Amino acid sequence: MQAPTRRNDPCPCGSGRRYKECHGSLAPQAGGIEALLQRSLALHQQGRIDEAANGYAQALEREPGNAIATHYLGMVAWHRGDLEGAERMMRASIAADGTIPDFHNNLGLLLRDTRRTGAAIACFARALEVDASWFEAHNNLGLALEAAGRSDDAIGAYRAAIAAQPAFAAAHQNLGRALLARGEFAPGWEHYRWRLLAQGLASTPPDPAAAVLPASLAGRRFVLRAEQGVGDVLFFLRFAPELVERGAQLAFRGDARLHAMLDRTGLFASGFAAENAPGEALEPVWIGDLPWLLEARDPRRFAPALPLAPLPERVDRWRRALEALGPRPWVALTWRAGVASAGPSRTQCKAIEPAQLGRALRGTHGTWLGIQRHPEPGEMARVAAALGARVHDLSHANDDLEDMLALLSIVDEYVGVSNANTHLRAGLGGSMRVLVPHPPEWRWGIEADRSPWFRSMRIQRQSSGGDWSIEPL
């Protein structure tokens, strides 16, 4: 059994405050309810959801209407996918006790993730009325304001979170993203350095005394360490040529699927190894720090994507395969990337409904190629029905990055959300219609139809209300 939480320990609910200032000050004292709720909250925090739910249910048997037990049973319902039940219980807990700020905050998270942004903003604001110093609520308010297209207000909320808790890494990371999206690169990269702490890749904040790289790197050897996904790795490796031009020697530690194609760039004289392999006598650099280290502040001078060369034999094989499928133009399609949120967390899911994509392209002549990674049952058929043409399922090309690179080198156009294939296409110098959901990733900016990072690609944006306006090819 989990030991009871001490009064000065962090509250198991995850608010970031001491227990005595959170649930310890509010939990009922009689009948052993407090100790039962302590154990249940601790189990919940550990991911032992069923055991926590049993504890909350026992608390309600002893004290019907207990606000804490009701609220966290709502959180359990959310985790299990019962959004209606989750909202009902969360609202009941607020009706029972509206003085607990995380009740309003958690309801705000649920409303935000079910695209009721205005109501979510109101919930976060109410949480801050109860506790104006609660830095996490400021951060969550910023995310909701971004979703509403209120960039200035979002930046203000992130700054308020940092003012309340200067070492709050998530707020620094979010502020960095928001500034980069607006083209404020110098302060954006400074705050973006905090992502390593926010994502658990570092245990301490970035060193404020650290220096950017000098003009000459002669005699220095760096190991570039991968972070995030394959697409992010390819994005940040656009800075590798400048390191070599300044005289550095490079090694790479990251996904083995990239090693051969990166080796063909001729930039990595010190070789390749797995992501966690040691790099003796090499200076370690996380690739996401490269734009800060190289002072990438002027969009007119941004490096293009790292040039990538497909294997000729793979190109020949795919050209024969596509010729057998139909005449040019060959148009590749992707409609989903990232991972959807499953509970009280926010992850980046980029998607357009397959039928909506098909309707937007209907009437355009071409041979259509579905290169969606792991398409769900029926998705290809929905695109095809809305498009009024057959969509050939080439999703298996995602199984081998060399295959995908070769395929993307010969298609005439690519339409889809941004994913790893977008970065492969960029490395080939190819065009693409990039479907950018709202709120956008920072690298696509907030309003233009082009990004300084991807000059050959045309951006088609989703509105803050969820609508798409996709121009025909």
C-alpha positions, -999 to +999 in steps of 0.1 A: +000+000+000+012+035-009+024+054+022+003+085+030+015+117+015+033+140+039+020+176+041+051+191+025+054+164-003+042+172-038+005+166-041-001+132-059-027+149-081+001+163-102-007+200-096+030+208-088+020+222-054+027+209-019+000+185-006-009+207+023-016+236-001-037+214-025-058+183-016-043+180+019-060+213+028-093+204+013-098+166+017-124+156+044-109+147+076-134+123+091-139+085+087-105+078+071-115+094+038-084+115+036-060+086+038-081+066+012-080+096-012-043+100-007-037+064-016-060+066-046-044+098-059-010+083-056-021+051-075-036+074-102-003+093-105+015+060-109-008+049-137-026+022-117-059+034-129-082+005-119-069+005-084-073+043-081-109+040-094-117+014-068-104+038-041-124+067-054-156+045-055-150+034-019-147+071-009-180+078-025-196+049-007-184+064+026-192+100+016-216+104-013-209+135-034-173+138-022-158+164-047-123+149-050-135+113-055-161+125-080-136+146-100-110+119-103-135+093-113-142+117-141-105+117-149-106+079-150-136+080-173-117+103-196-087+079-196-111+051-206-126+071-234-159+080-218-159+117-226-195+123-217-192+106-184-160+124-176-174+158-183-205+151-162-185+140-132-160+169-135-188+194-136-204+177-106-172+180-086-170+218-094-206+222-083-197+205-050-165+225-045-155+252-069-125+263-047-101+236-060-083+251-091-073+219-107-110+209-111-114+239-134-080+232-151-088+195-158-122+203-172-105+229-194-081+203-207-111+180-216-129+209-233-098+219-252-092+184-265-128+181-276-123+214-296-145+236-273-117+261-271-137+291-258-151+271-230-117+257-222-102+293-220-130+302-195-121+272-174-084+280-172-092+316-164-115+304-136-087+282-123-064+313-122-091+333-104-090+307-076-052+305-076-034+332-097+000+317-090-007+283-105+018+282-133+004+251-150-029+268-155-012+298-172+006+274-195-027+255-204-044+288-210-016+296-234-022+264-254-059+271-256-053+307-267-030+294-294-058+270-305-081+300-307-057+319-329-048+344-302-011+344-305-003+376-286-025+365-256-009+330-257+026+344-255+014+365-225+001+334-208+034+315-213+053+345-199+030+346-169+037+309-163+074+315-164+071+346-141+053+323-116+078+295-120+110+305-138+122+269-142+089+256-157+104+240-188+071+233-206+062+269-206+096+279-219+093+253-247+058+265-256+069+301-256+098+292-279+074+275-303+050+305-303+078+330-309+094+309-337+060+306-354+058+344-355+093+347-369+109+360-336+138+337-340+164+351-316+143+348-284+125+318-299+156+297-300+166+308-265+134+294-250+134+264-273+165+252-256+143+242-227+127+215-247+154+190-235+143+194-199+106+195-208+109+162-227+131+145-202+163+145-223+180+167-198+178+169-160+189+205-156+179+238-173+200+250-202+232+268-192+226+306-195+264+310-198+267+287-228+281+303-259+271+299-296+297+284-320+325+305-334+331+311-371+360+286-372+354+251-360+387+237-374+399+207-354+367+202-335+347+170-337+310+169-329+286+140-324+251+151-335+225+134-313+190+127-327+159+138-308+122+136-315+112+118-348+128+111-381+112+142-397+126+164-370+161+149-374+160+156-411+148+191-405+176+200-381+203+183-401+200+211-427+225+228-404+251+200-407+267+214-439+274+247-422+293+229-394+314+212-420+320+244-439+333+260-407+358+231-404+341+206-381+341+168-384+308+152-377+294+119-363+257+110-360+239+091-333+203+082-342+179+060-361+198+034-381+173+037-409+189+071-417+225+060-416+229+049-453+212+080-468+231+103-445+264+086-453+257+095-490+258+132-481+295+129-473+291+151-442+297+125-415+334+116-416+334+104-380+307+078-387+274+066-374+261+046-344+228+040-325+211+068-306+225+060-272+260+049-283+288+067-266+309+093-285+343+093-270+365+123-277+335+140-295+316+171-284+279+161-280+253+184-296+216+178-296+205+185-332+176+208-320+202+232-306+219+237-339+199+268-350+206+284-317+243+275-319+246+288-354+224+319-348+198+311-374+179+344-371+175+358-406+149+339-428+166+351-459+197+330-450+180+299-437+197+267-450+176+246-473+167+210-464+197+186-463+200+173-499+193+136-501+201+112-530+179+081-536+194+048-546+192+045-584+181+009-584+152+017-561+142+047-583+142+024-614+120-002-596+095+024-584+093+041-618+084+007-634+058+001-607+042+035-612+041+032-650+022+000-645-004+018-623-013+046-646-001+077-665+014+108-651+010+130-632+016+107-602+002+123-571+010+110-536-015+115-507-012+115-469-040+125-445-028+118-410+004+120-389+013+122-352-005+105-323-039+114-311-045+124-275-058+097-252-067+113-219-055+144-201-024+150-222-017+169-254+001+154-283+004+166-318-021+149-342-022+163-377-051+151-398-077+159-424-107+136-428-099+113-458-132+121-476-126+158-472-092+154-488-107+135-517-135+161-522-109+189-524-090+171-552-120+158-571-119+167-608-081+167-610-065+143-634-038+120-622-028+086-609-034+087-572-010+070-547-019+065-511+013+066-490-004+070-456+015+051-430-007+025-413-040+035-429-070+025-409-095+001-425-117+019-451-096+051-453-083+044-488-118+037-500-132+069-484-106+090-502-112+072-535-150+076-532-148+113-526-121+117-552-140+098-578-109+079-588-089+049-577-063+054-550-035+029-552-024+016-518+014+021-515+014+024-477+040-004-476+066+020-489+068+034-454+084+002-442+117+012-457+129+049-458+151+041-488+120+029-507+100+060-496+129+083-506+130+067-541+093+068-545+091+105-535+119+113-560+097+105-589+061+115-580+050+147-597+031+161-566+025+153-530-005+165-510-008+158-473-001+167-437+035+172-426+053+140-416+087+123-421+079+119-458+075+157-461+111+161-449+123+134-474+105+152-502+122+185-491+156+168-492+149+159-528+139+195-536+104+185-545+072+205-543+043+196-520+009+209-509+013+208-471-020+206-452-013+225-420-038+219-392-046+246-366-028+256-345+002+251-368+036+237-360+061+265-356+080+256-387+050+265-409+044+299-394+010+313-386-004+329-417+017+328-449+013+304-478+051+296-477+076+288-450+111+301-451+122+266-442+104+250-472+104+274-500+092+250-527+062+238-507+027+255-507+009+257-474-029+251-472-042+260-438-070+249-415-089+277-399-092+281-361-128+269-366-117+237-381-125+244-418-101+237-447-096+257-478-077+236-502-069+249-537-072+225-566-039+212-581 
